[in-house]
Amino acid sequence: MPAWWSGRAASFRQEDPARLVDHLARRLVETHMVNHEAQIRAWRDQIDLLRAALRTLPDWHVLLEYPLLRLGRRIDAIILTGRAILVVEFKTEATGFTNADREQVEDYALDLFDFHAGSRIHPIIPVLVARHAPIPAAALPLFWHAIAPVIDANGATLEPLLQTLAAQLPDPHAPLDPHAWDNAAYRPVPTIVEAATMLYRKHGVADLASSRADVTNLTRTTDAIRAAIAAAADARRHIIVFVTGIPGAGKTLCGLNAVFTTAHQAAFLTGNLPLVHVLRAALARDAREQGRSLRDAAHKLEAAIQPLLGFLRDSQPRGDAPHEHVIVFDEAQRAWDADFGRRKFNLPDSEAALFLDIMRRHADWAVIVALVGSGQEINTGEAGLASWGVALAARPAWSIMGPATVIGNADPARCLAATRPAGMSIDPALHLDVSVRQIRSHAAADWVDAVLRHDAAEAARIGRAAGGVPFRITRSLPMLRAELRRLSRGSRRAGLVCSADAKRLRADGLSADFPHMDADAVANWFLNAWPDVRASDALELPATQYACQGLELDYVGLCWGGDLVIAPGGAAWRARKFRGTKWQTIKRPEAIVWQINTYRVLLSRARYETILFIPPGDPADETRSPAAFDQVAGFLLGAGATMLEPAPATAASPVPYQGALFDII
């Protein structure tokens, strides 16, 4: 039972309020360092209000201080009515209702709906109680959605609100069993930023390894990495562990978990600078909010999350071993080859060879965890897994672990070797094949893969088997923005993305020149909130693939450019670059792959849904052919995407409580 106290409303009313407060206070002392006196005072007020409000509702069930691990918070009270789930947030000193407080309780309701198995079939009603606020204005929501808009109440109107709900809530198909609800699984799927924050705070997050019942491999992968590190330290061995997976399958989560939970010196290394900027900024902000030293936090974070090239340039000229015994190499398939290293960085070997040699300087033991993505190669010089295979063949002192998928793979970017190297250990747990980024659809990754293979029939079959896919299409930019704003309830984030080569989106008022090398710009886009115009949910500046790879949003508006259209004859994609005043067709096979992979990155950024804006084009502008965009839209519709309809007339915005009868749909 995760709640700090749970029982029938009758038992709650019979319980001595002082004993209740003492019970909650003991839990608080055991688990949290906060202002205990202020919290205890708030509990006394909350309990008084609830006892009075529930006096005619003895069979309702009350849960106090229900923890939501993904958000790192606790719900003040959950009331199970038998027909609905009330999520109640108390602001006992408040004299008014604020949008921030409404957003907080709405977040709680959304979190339960998404991740609590017992909260899917009954209405969830978020209630904000500001004890000393004026009587709320007259209005009540229509329950047209699984999660109602926030209802406002003050100390005087809470009881009549509960009585009105008791009278008006419809009978469900199946009554809500409070004991079954209390024991139902709560499996949050944290964002990369949330996971990193929890790991940094607590040095281990159990829910990271069991985020969904169907993603058991995430647990096994995490355990396999830990076991490899322990084996290397105990047996004094040098081990490289290859972890493969589809986009959004949790590779980065596993890598961060390895770095933040190992007892040994470790670092997460990535060539994805925006990921470094966002994680460092998010953790530094969290440290400041937690009252920790910002300077100390920044120092620790610079050691734990590092740019690959910075680590390499610091370590390569030195003769001694680096400080870290464990490094996680993010997107290892993107390691550059020897020729690119010489031309670009004046370094003598491939990136794989250099890192193997640097970590081999440890005379006792070392571990490289190489995270291998699928279809994420978007830059020149990326040599794929083959370069690791070549480097390891020349360095037999290294032990190799990995899944069978890296041996004999038809894709050279993901083929370590044609045949299994001598002494390599095969572990199927090191391949992640289920997306945890997409919360409500397991089919999204397979659908995207079929679409980018230009196989509309297969994509449509995948969509039908899954009951639909989370991709909709609009030809209207204002409609796209309106829908993203409607969907982004609570603190859910939305944002626009586009290809860096979608240069002609400028005619639609969109720039493809996101400053992805600017640390502040990237951090502000991903972490700040509207009305900050720099934030993603201002829906003004699209992030490109270089800014958003490895990161995610809840809702994504993908603005399709003219850089990927349907080839003549309609049998394949046609990749293009805009040069001067015209589009030029890309001919080099690897460059075509990079362009297609750009859209793979963009199509896999959303946790909930992607809405694709396909511009209408302009018949007077040959660089924005309406026919070309119509072909793209037609193909995607044939593949199973659906058209975005105008938003329903009933808004999902917070509304205050009226205290009168209302309709329930």
Secondary structure in CASP SS format (residue, H / E / C, confidence):
PFRMAT SS
TARGET T0000
AUTHOR 0000-0000-0000
METHOD secondary structure of the structure
MODEL  1
M C 1.00
P C 1.00
A C 1.00
W C 1.00
W E 1.00
S E 1.00
G E 1.00
R E 1.00
A H 1.00
A H 1.00
S H 1.00
F H 1.00
R H 1.00
Q H 1.00
E C 1.00
D C 1.00
P H 1.00
A H 1.00
R H 1.00
L H 1.00
V H 1.00
D H 1.00
H H 1.00
L H 1.00
A H 1.00
R H 1.00
R H 1.00
L H 1.00
V H 1.00
E H 1.00
T H 1.00
H C 1.00
M C 1.00
V C 1.00
N C 1.00
H H 1.00
E H 1.00
A H 1.00
Q H 1.00
I H 1.00
R H 1.00
A H 1.00
W H 1.00
R H 1.00
D H 1.00
Q H 1.00
I H 1.00
D H 1.00
L H 1.00
L H 1.00
R H 1.00
A H 1.00
A H 1.00
L C 1.00
R C 1.00
T C 1.00
L C 1.00
P C 1.00
D C 1.00
W C 1.00
H E 1.00
V E 1.00
L E 1.00
L E 1.00
E E 1.00
Y E 1.00
P E 1.00
L E 1.00
L C 1.00
R C 1.00
L C 1.00
G C 1.00
R E 1.00
R E 1.00
I E 1.00
D E 1.00
A E 1.00
I E 1.00
I E 1.00
L E 1.00
T C 1.00
G C 1.00
R C 1.00
A C 1.00
I E 1.00
L E 1.00
V E 1.00
V E 1.00
E E 1.00
F E 1.00
K E 1.00
T C 1.00
E C 1.00
A C 1.00
T C 1.00
G C 1.00
F C 1.00
T C 1.00
N H 1.00
A H 1.00
D H 1.00
R H 1.00
E H 1.00
Q H 1.00
V H 1.00
E H 1.00
D H 1.00
Y H 1.00
A H 1.00
L H 1.00
D H 1.00
L H 1.00
F H 1.00
D H 1.00
F H 1.00
H E 1.00
A C 1.00
G C 1.00
S C 1.00
R C 1.00
I C 1.00
H C 1.00
P C 1.00
I E 1.00
I E 1.00
P E 1.00
V E 1.00
L E 1.00
V E 1.00
A E 1.00
R C 1.00
H C 1.00
A C 1.00
P C 1.00
I C 1.00
P C 1.00
A C 1.00
A C 1.00
A C 1.00
L C 1.00
P C 1.00
L C 1.00
F C 1.00
W C 1.00
H C 1.00
A C 1.00
I E 1.00
A C 1.00
P C 1.00
V C 1.00
I E 1.00
D E 1.00
A E 1.00
N C 1.00
G C 1.00
A C 1.00
T C 1.00
L H 1.00
E H 1.00
P H 1.00
L H 1.00
L H 1.00
Q H 1.00
T H 1.00
L H 1.00
A H 1.00
A H 1.00
Q H 1.00
L C 1.00
P C 1.00
D C 1.00
P C 1.00
H C 1.00
A C 1.00
P C 1.00
L C 1.00
D C 1.00
P H 1.00
H H 1.00
A H 1.00
W H 1.00
D H 1.00
N H 1.00
A C 1.00
A C 1.00
Y E 1.00
R C 1.00
P C 1.00
V C 1.00
P C 1.00
T C 1.00
I H 1.00
V H 1.00
E H 1.00
A H 1.00
A H 1.00
T H 1.00
M H 1.00
L H 1.00
Y H 1.00
R H 1.00
K H 1.00
H C 1.00
G C 1.00
V C 1.00
A H 1.00
D H 1.00
L H 1.00
A H 1.00
S C 1.00
S C 1.00
R C 1.00
A C 1.00
D C 1.00
V C 1.00
T H 1.00
N H 1.00
L H 1.00
T H 1.00
R H 1.00
T H 1.00
T H 1.00
D H 1.00
A H 1.00
I H 1.00
R H 1.00
A H 1.00
A H 1.00
I H 1.00
A H 1.00
A H 1.00
A H 1.00
A H 1.00
D H 1.00
A H 1.00
R C 1.00
R C 1.00
H E 1.00
I E 1.00
I E 1.00
V E 1.00
F E 1.00
V E 1.00
T E 1.00
G E 1.00
I C 1.00
P C 1.00
G C 1.00
A C 1.00
G C 1.00
K H 1.00
T H 1.00
L H 1.00
C H 1.00
G H 1.00
L H 1.00
N H 1.00
A H 1.00
V H 1.00
F H 1.00
T H 1.00
T C 1.00
A C 1.00
H C 1.00
Q C 1.00
A E 1.00
A E 1.00
F E 1.00
L E 1.00
T E 1.00
G C 1.00
N C 1.00
L H 1.00
P H 1.00
L H 1.00
V H 1.00
H H 1.00
V H 1.00
L H 1.00
R H 1.00
A H 1.00
A H 1.00
L H 1.00
A H 1.00
R H 1.00
D H 1.00
A H 1.00
R H 1.00
E H 1.00
Q C 1.00
G C 1.00
R C 1.00
S C 1.00
L H 1.00
R H 1.00
D H 1.00
A H 1.00
A H 1.00
H H 1.00
K H 1.00
L H 1.00
E H 1.00
A H 1.00
A H 1.00
I E 1.00
Q E 1.00
P E 1.00
L H 1.00
L H 1.00
G H 1.00
F H 1.00
L H 1.00
R H 1.00
D H 1.00
S H 1.00
Q C 1.00
P C 1.00
R C 1.00
G C 1.00
D C 1.00
A C 1.00
P C 1.00
H C 1.00
E C 1.00
H C 1.00
V E 1.00
I E 1.00
V E 1.00
F E 1.00
D C 1.00
E C 1.00
A H 1.00
Q H 1.00
R H 1.00
A C 1.00
W E 1.00
D C 1.00
A H 1.00
D H 1.00
F H 1.00
G H 1.00
R H 1.00
R H 1.00
K H 1.00
F H 1.00
N C 1.00
L C 1.00
P C 1.00
D C 1.00
S C 1.00
E H 1.00
A H 1.00
A H 1.00
L H 1.00
F H 1.00
L H 1.00
D H 1.00
I H 1.00
M H 1.00
R H 1.00
R C 1.00
H C 1.00
A C 1.00
D C 1.00
W C 1.00
A E 1.00
V E 1.00
I E 1.00
V E 1.00
A E 1.00
L E 1.00
V E 1.00
G C 1.00
S C 1.00
G C 1.00
Q C 1.00
E C 1.00
I C 1.00
N C 1.00
T C 1.00
G C 1.00
E E 1.00
A C 1.00
G C 1.00
L H 1.00
A H 1.00
S H 1.00
W H 1.00
G H 1.00
V H 1.00
A H 1.00
L H 1.00
A H 1.00
A C 1.00
R C 1.00
P C 1.00
A C 1.00
W C 1.00
S E 1.00
I E 1.00
M E 1.00
G E 1.00
P C 1.00
A H 1.00
T H 1.00
V H 1.00
I E 1.00
G C 1.00
N C 1.00
A C 1.00
D C 1.00
P H 1.00
A H 1.00
R H 1.00
C C 1.00
L C 1.00
A E 1.00
A C 1.00
T C 1.00
R C 1.00
P C 1.00
A C 1.00
G C 1.00
M C 1.00
S E 1.00
I E 1.00
D C 1.00
P H 1.00
A H 1.00
L H 1.00
H E 1.00
L E 1.00
D C 1.00
V C 1.00
S C 1.00
V C 1.00
R C 1.00
Q C 1.00
I C 1.00
R C 1.00
S C 1.00
H C 1.00
A C 1.00
A H 1.00
A H 1.00
D H 1.00
W H 1.00
V H 1.00
D H 1.00
A H 1.00
V H 1.00
L H 1.00
R C 1.00
H C 1.00
D C 1.00
A H 1.00
A H 1.00
E H 1.00
A H 1.00
A H 1.00
R H 1.00
I H 1.00
G H 1.00
R H 1.00
A H 1.00
A H 1.00
G C 1.00
G C 1.00
V C 1.00
P C 1.00
F E 1.00
R E 1.00
I E 1.00
T E 1.00
R C 1.00
S C 1.00
L H 1.00
P H 1.00
M H 1.00
L H 1.00
R H 1.00
A H 1.00
E H 1.00
L H 1.00
R H 1.00
R H 1.00
L H 1.00
S C 1.00
R C 1.00
G C 1.00
S C 1.00
R C 1.00
R C 1.00
A E 1.00
G E 1.00
L E 1.00
V E 1.00
C C 1.00
S C 1.00
A C 1.00
D C 1.00
A C 1.00
K H 1.00
R H 1.00
L H 1.00
R H 1.00
A H 1.00
D H 1.00
G C 1.00
L C 1.00
S C 1.00
A C 1.00
D C 1.00
F C 1.00
P C 1.00
H C 1.00
M C 1.00
D C 1.00
A H 1.00
D H 1.00
A H 1.00
V H 1.00
A H 1.00
N H 1.00
W H 1.00
F H 1.00
L H 1.00
N C 1.00
A C 1.00
W C 1.00
P C 1.00
D C 1.00
V C 1.00
R C 1.00
A C 1.00
S H 1.00
D H 1.00
A H 1.00
L C 1.00
E C 1.00
L C 1.00
P C 1.00
A E 1.00
T C 1.00
Q H 1.00
Y H 1.00
A H 1.00
C H 1.00
Q C 1.00
G C 1.00
L C 1.00
E C 1.00
L E 1.00
D E 1.00
Y E 1.00
V E 1.00
G E 1.00
L E 1.00
C E 1.00
W C 1.00
G C 1.00
G C 1.00
D C 1.00
L E 1.00
V E 1.00
I E 1.00
A C 1.00
P C 1.00
G C 1.00
G C 1.00
A C 1.00
A C 1.00
W E 1.00
R E 1.00
A E 1.00
R E 1.00
K E 1.00
F E 1.00
R E 1.00
G C 1.00
T C 1.00
K E 1.00
W E 1.00
Q E 1.00
T E 1.00
I C 1.00
K C 1.00
R C 1.00
P H 1.00
E H 1.00
A H 1.00
I H 1.00
V H 1.00
W H 1.00
Q H 1.00
I H 1.00
N H 1.00
T H 1.00
Y H 1.00
R H 1.00
V H 1.00
L H 1.00
L H 1.00
S C 1.00
R C 1.00
A E 1.00
R E 1.00
Y E 1.00
E E 1.00
T E 1.00
I E 1.00
L E 1.00
F E 1.00
I C 1.00
P C 1.00
P C 1.00
G C 1.00
D C 1.00
P C 1.00
A C 1.00
D C 1.00
E C 1.00
T C 1.00
R C 1.00
S C 1.00
P H 1.00
A H 1.00
A H 1.00
F H 1.00
D H 1.00
Q H 1.00
V H 1.00
A H 1.00
G H 1.00
F H 1.00
L H 1.00
L H 1.00
G H 1.00
A C 1.00
G C 1.00
A C 1.00
T E 1.00
M E 1.00
L C 1.00
E C 1.00
P C 1.00
A C 1.00
P C 1.00
A C 1.00
T C 1.00
A C 1.00
A C 1.00
S C 1.00
P C 1.00
V C 1.00
P C 1.00
Y C 1.00
Q C 1.00
G C 1.00
A C 1.00
L C 1.00
F C 1.00
D C 1.00
I C 1.00
I C 1.00
END
